[in-house]
Amino acid sequence: METFLGAAVVLLIVIIIILSVKIYFMKKAAAQICRSFEEKLNTDTNTLIDISSRDRQMRRLAASINRQLAILRRQRHRYVQGDQELKETITNLSHDLRTPLTAVCGYLDLLDKEDLSPDGRRYAKIIRERTQTMRRLTQELFSYSALTAVRDTLSLEDVDLNQMLEESILAYYGALKARNILPVIHLPDTPLHRRLNKNALSRIFSNVLGNAIKYSSGDLNITMTPGGEIIFSNSAPSLDPIQVGRLFDRYYTVEAASKPDGGIGLAIARTMTEAMGGTILARYVSGRLYIHILFEEKQ
């Protein structure tokens, strides 16, 4: 009996050792699969996941992941190709639209010299306004497609956030005055410096200020915190939380009929902000629109 128990204990120990070794090699194979999987996802390579383990199940798992990686790789290539074709199409369309729009503006200039009836004058004015809107949209589309093509190559330099914001506000002084908007501005006394692209930062501020002028009911607060966060806020009773949540969507227009030139400006602002490592978001609280822009100081 004791001999039988001893043999059973020895057999059990052997089984435990074998299982422990098997589990060790399975864990090693799983770790290999994880490392290889992350590597394949982060690099554009056609190599497959290979493991040293001879375990049938682990090799079957690796083969299944390789099949899914191949599908993912094909989809990624189709997406990249389609995205590039879309950008080129937008660029070409916006470029091609400039010629007929310029011709329309030329004929409108000639029409202004003609002896028109009051209704004719009014119609010509409406046509000119709509044509100018189309020209702005065309330029925005061209700028957006060009930006997305080169956003990873923006040259950065030392920029004074305070000074850039002040210059942008001054540039919009006339437009703000025309809307009877007197901005309330709070800036820190100490200059805040970040490594950014000056032209892109100026465009961001301009687009956000333009949006504020468009939707403000007569007020505008601009605050820069000591940490470098810039907050634009204005009363906007015509908006709601759902609309504000889509302000940064490509080509989204809050009021397409009455304000057909909206949408793309903030989409460009978001693309430029993120391209320089910053964040931009919008909130709607108690009838006020808040747009936050933050460029954190790099350590």
Residue pairs with C-beta under 8 A, 6 or more apart in sequence:
22 55
25 53
25 55
26 53
26 55
26 58
28 52
28 53
29 51
29 52
29 53
29 55
29 58
29 62
30 58
32 49
32 51
32 52
32 53
33 49
33 51
33 58
33 61
33 62
33 65
36 49
36 50
36 51
37 49
37 65
37 69
39 45
40 47
40 49
40 69
44 73
44 76
46 73
48 66
48 69
49 62
49 65
49 66
49 69
50 62
51 58
51 59
51 62
53 59
87 145
87 148
87 149
88 145
90 141
90 142
90 144
90 145
91 142
91 145
91 146
91 149
93 141
94 138
94 139
94 141
94 142
94 145
95 142
97 134
97 138
98 135
98 138
101 131
101 134
101 135
101 138
104 127
104 131
105 128
105 131
105 135
108 124
108 127
108 128
108 131
111 124
112 124
116 124
130 260
133 260
133 261
136 261
137 260
137 261
137 264
140 264
140 265
140 268
141 264
143 268
144 250
144 264
144 267
144 268
144 271
147 268
147 271
147 272
147 275
148 271
151 271
151 272
151 275
152 275
154 197
154 200
154 272
154 275
154 276
155 197
156 195
156 196
156 197
156 276
157 195
157 196
157 197
157 198
158 193
158 194
158 195
159 193
159 194
159 195
159 196
159 197
159 198
159 201
160 191
160 192
160 193
161 191
161 192
161 193
161 194
161 201
161 224
161 228
161 230
161 295
162 187
162 188
162 191
162 192
162 224
163 191
164 198
164 201
164 202
164 205
165 187
165 205
165 222
165 224
165 230
166 187
167 202
168 202
168 205
168 206
168 209
169 176
169 183
169 185
169 205
169 209
169 222
171 206
172 206
172 209
172 210
172 213
175 210
175 213
176 182
176 183
176 213
176 220
179 213
179 216
179 218
180 218
181 213
181 216
181 218
181 219
181 220
182 219
182 220
183 220
183 221
183 222
184 219
184 220
184 221
184 222
185 221
185 222
185 223
186 221
186 222
186 223
186 224
187 223
187 224
188 224
188 225
188 226
190 226
192 224
192 226
192 228
194 228
194 295
194 297
194 298
195 298
196 276
196 278
196 295
197 272
197 276
200 272
200 275
200 276
201 272
201 276
203 268
203 269
203 272
204 269
204 272
204 273
204 280
204 293
207 265
207 266
207 268
207 269
208 232
208 266
208 269
208 291
208 293
209 232
210 265
211 247
211 262
211 265
211 266
211 291
212 220
212 232
212 234
212 289
212 291
213 220
214 259
214 262
215 234
215 236
215 238
215 239
215 254
215 289
216 234
216 235
216 236
217 234
217 235
217 236
217 237
217 238
218 235
219 234
219 235
220 232
220 233
220 234
221 231
221 232
221 233
221 234
222 230
222 231
222 232
223 230
223 231
223 233
224 230
224 231
225 231
227 294
227 296
228 294
228 295
228 296
228 297
229 292
229 293
229 294
230 292
230 293
230 294
231 290
231 291
231 292
231 293
232 290
232 291
232 293
233 288
233 289
233 290
233 291
234 288
234 289
235 287
235 288
235 289
236 284
236 287
236 288
236 289
237 287
238 254
238 255
239 254
239 284
239 289
240 284
241 284
243 254
244 282
244 283
244 284
244 289
245 282
246 252
247 254
247 263
247 266
247 282
248 266
248 267
248 269
248 270
248 280
248 282
249 263
249 267
250 263
250 264
250 267
251 263
251 264
251 267
252 262
252 263
252 267
253 259
253 260
253 262
253 263
254 262
254 263
255 262
256 262
266 282
269 280
270 280
273 279
273 280
273 293
273 295
274 280
276 295
277 295
277 296
277 298
278 293
278 294
278 295
278 296
279 292
279 293
279 294
280 291
280 292
280 293
280 294
281 291
281 292
282 289
282 290
282 291
282 292
283 289
283 290
283 292
284 290
